[in-house]
């Protein structure tokens, strides 16, 4: 898990889907993030909306930062999707 502000979390499988859709395939589910669940900021950039929790939206910046965190974690075998 990667933790954001106010106890928000994103798990590896969700980050994989978010990274694949927003970064790798450039098919974001949100064109402009009004309120990122992780950083709590409004961002004029694409993002990913969780299909399980529609109120949860993650901005491109947090998706990329989360990917960096997971890649550095030696206890979790995660790599950026292509």
Buried (B, 14 or more C-beta within 10 A) or exposed (E): EBEBEEEBEBEBEBBBBBBBBBBEEEEBBBEEBEEBBBBEEEBEBBBBBBEEEEEBBBBBBBBBBBBEBBEEEEEEEBEBBE
